[in-house]
Amino acid sequence: MPVLHLVSRSPRESQALACCLARAGASDAVLLSENGVYAALTTSEGDAPIRAALRQLGIYALKPDLEARGIASEELLEGVREIDYEGFVDLAVHYPLSHSWV
């Protein structure tokens, strides 16, 4: 069953994203929120795993958290999709299982 993986910590402060990407299946999606949105930056150190994951996973970044951190759309890796809270709800409906990574 597809899983929505929730990552709210940046790669600099936690291994949450690395663990998430190691476990995520091809039918899963990843939502970056809070400081997790820093992983979606084109200037992010160690962005190779997320770039590779974009080939098989839907990766989303929560727009209000991007805005709160002064991150513009142009700064995101190609393929990362911005969503609002309504989009978050849509993902939660589409993916009946979710897992929060800390």
Summary of the structure (lengths in Angstrom):
residues: 102
radius of gyration: 12.1
end to end distance: 21.7
largest distance: 35.2
contacts: 315
relative contact order: 0.26
helix: 39%
strand: 24%
